[in-house]
Amino acid sequence: MIAFPLYWMVLSAFKPAGEIQSAHPKPWTFAPTLDSFTRVFTVSGFGRFFVNSLLVAVVVVVLSLLMSFLSAVALTRFRFKGRTVLLIMILVAQMVPVEALTIPLFFLMRSIGGVVPAFGLNELGSLVLVHLAFSLPLAIWMLRGFVAAVPVELEEAAKLDGASRMRFTWQILFPLVAPGLVAVSVLAFIHAWNDFLFAKTFIISKTENQTLPQAILVFFKPEDTDWGAVMASSTLMTIPVLVFFIFVQRRLVSGLSGAVKG
């Protein structure tokens, strides 16, 4: 049930236009063609849209990993005033629908742009801020469980061996929570990469800062939608997600083996 829509998307990307528009579609083709991909690559600015999406996604992943890991360590290993309230706020933040916050965030980004133009409307910085805000609560909550699972005795033993808190955090604790970091990075990347709502809302007139999901709108026409190009561009959008997942999966194995050796 999950794989068939993906198969149909890739199949339609290689089908000739006549087979896509046929009244009796078939789950195969004997005349594959690259015409749909050619039309996609001829769209003005497609490469720039791709780079914009990749830049936003990578920055969000890096910042999410760094901030969520340090926040999870602080909330798990330290006791301070307001800690419980902060945990509740993080949990509640995940319950608010994205659609309910779109308009308030629009006005917020407009106000921020008056102070820091790089994070205002029509700038990629606004997308980074918003995706970071939505990724952090879930990331912190997930990593908190991974950090809490590391025995406190391990930290005490490291202190006895002369390791500082900073060294323990980055050289021992960080590799041990590698599975959680990988899960957080995958979720953050997919959320930022596939985003259409915020990109359409915040990037209004600066077409050079549009992201890849917005480029697909070029092929949607009231009279004649180019479904071949839509499927081809969707297929191209899926490839970076698969590559990223394969990349972090390999790092996950090496991180786990390093943690066991340590």
N, C-alpha and C positions, 0 to 999 in steps of 0.2 A: 504493500500500500504506500510505503514511503518512497521506494525506489522507482515505481512506475512513472510518477509525474516527472522525475528527473530524467528518466529514459526518454519520455515523450518530448521533453524540452530539447534534449540533444538531438533526437531524431528529427524533429521539426526544423532545427537549425540547419540540417544537411539536406532536407527535402527540397525538391524543386517547387516553385510557386504553385504550379498546377496541382500537385499532390496535397499541398497544405490546404488549399481552398476546395478540395474535392468534397462532394457530398457524402462520399463513402471512404473515409480515411482508413488507412491500413497501418498496422504497427510495424511496418518495415518499408524500406525503399531499395529499389534496384538501380536507382540513378542518383547517387549522392552528388551534391554540388556545394561549392563554396561561395555561391553568389550572395547568400544572406550575409556571410562574414565580410564579403567585399563591400557591401552597402554599409555595413556598420563602420568599417574602418575609413570610409570616405566621408563620414559625418565630420563636419568642421569642429575641431576642438576635442574629439573623442579621447585622444591621448592625454590631453590636459585634464579632462574629467577623471580619467583613470588615476593619474598622479595625485590629484586632489583627494580622491577617496582613500588612496593608499597612505598619503601623508597624515590625514586625519586619524585613520584607524591605527597606524603605528604609534603616533604620539599618545593617543588615548590608552593604548595597551601599556606602553612604558610607564606613563604617569599612574595608571590604575594599579599596576603591580607594585610600584614603589610606595605610593601613598597607602594603599590598602594593607600591605605587609607591615609597614611601620605602625599604622593605626591598630591593626590586630594585635601586634606585640604590646603596644601600650595598654590596650583594653584588657588584655589577658594577664600580663605579667605585673601590672602596676595597680595599686588601689589609690584612688583619688576621689575628691568630692565631685558629685555629679556624674559619676561613671555609669550608674544604672540608668539615669535619665538619658544619657547619651546613647546607650544601647537601645533603649526603647525608641528614641527618635530615629535611629538607623533602621530599626525594624518597621516603623510606621512609614518611613520614606518610600519603602518598597510597595506599599499598598495604594499609593496615589496613582491614578491612571495618567498615562503620558498625555492623552488628549486634553485632560483638564488643566494641564500646566502649560500648554503650548502658547496660549495668548499671554498669560503673565510673563512667561519667559521671553516672549517677543519684546514686550515693553522693557523688561530688565536688560536685555541685550542692547536695546536702543539707548538706554541710560548709561550702560557701561561704555558704549562706543563714544559717548561724549567725553569720557575721562581717559579711556585707553582705546584708541581707535582700532588697534589690532584685534580686539575681542568684541567689536561691535557688529552690527548688521552688515551683511555682504562680505564678511571676512571669515576665513576658515577657523580663526581663533574662537569664534562664537560656537561653532559646532564642536570644537574640542572641549570647551567648558561645559556645554550641555551634556554631551556624552559622558564626560568624566563625572558629572554630578549624578547621573543615573546609574553609572557602573559601580561607583564606590560603595554605596550601601550594601548591595548584594555581595560584592567582593570582600568587604570587611567582615560581613557576617559569615561567609564561607571560610575565610582564612582564620577567623577566630577559633573555629573548631579544630583546624589543623594545628595551630599554635598551642592550643590547650592540651592537645593529645601528646605533646612532647613533655616528658617527665621533668619536673622541677629539679629532681636529683641530678639530671644531666647538666643543668646549668651550674649547680653547686659543685659538681665534680670539675667542671671547666674552670671555675673560679679557684679551686684548690690547686689546679695545674698552672695558675697564673694568667689565665685568659681574662681579658677585660669584657665588660658587657657588650661593647661594640664588636669585638672579635667573635664572641659567642653568637651574637645575632646574625652576623653575615657569613661566618665560616662554618657554623654548626647548625643553627636554627634554620637559616635560609635554605640549605639543601634538603633538610628534613621535611619542609613543607612544600617541596617541589610539586607534588601532585596537585595541591590546591592552587599553586601559582599557575600551573598549566591550565587548569579549569577556568580560572579567572581570566587569563589571557585570551582563551578561545571565546568565552562569552563576550568580553569587551570588544574583541576584534569583529565578531559577527554583528554585534549591535551597531557598531559604528560604520561598518562596511555596507550593511544593508539599509541603513537609514534613508528614508525618503521624506518623512514628515517634517523633521527639523530643517533638513537641507532645503526643502521647498519653501519653508516659512521664513528662514533667516537670510538665505541667499536670494535676494529679490531682483536686483538690476545688474549685479556684477557677474556677467555670464562666464567670465574666465575663472571664477571661483566655484562654479557649479560642480557637483559630484556626479559619479557614474550613474546612480539610479535616476537622476534627472535627465541624463542623455537619452534614456530609453523613451522618454516622452516624445522625442522627435518622430518616432515611428508610429505613434498613435494619431490617427487622423479620423475625423468624423465620417468621411466618405469611404476611405479605403485604408485600413490599418495593415501595416506591413508586418504580418505575424512571423514571417521568416526572420526578419531583422530583429524583432523583439526576442525571439527564442535564441538567436545567435548572440545577441548582447547579454542576455541572461546567462547563457552558457559561459561566456567570457567572464562574467562577474563571479561565477561559481569557482573558477579555477584558482584565484588567489586564496580563497578560503580553504580549499583542499590542500594547496601547497603549504599554507601556514599551519594547518593541523598536522601534516606530515612532519614539518620542521619541529614543532614543539613536542611531538610524540617522541622523536629521537632524543631531544634534550631531556625529556622526562625519564627515559631509561638511564641515560648517563647521570642524571641528577640523583636518582635513587641508588645507583651503584656507588656513587661518590659518598652519599650519606651513610651507606652501610659500612664502607671502608673507614669513614671517619669515626 
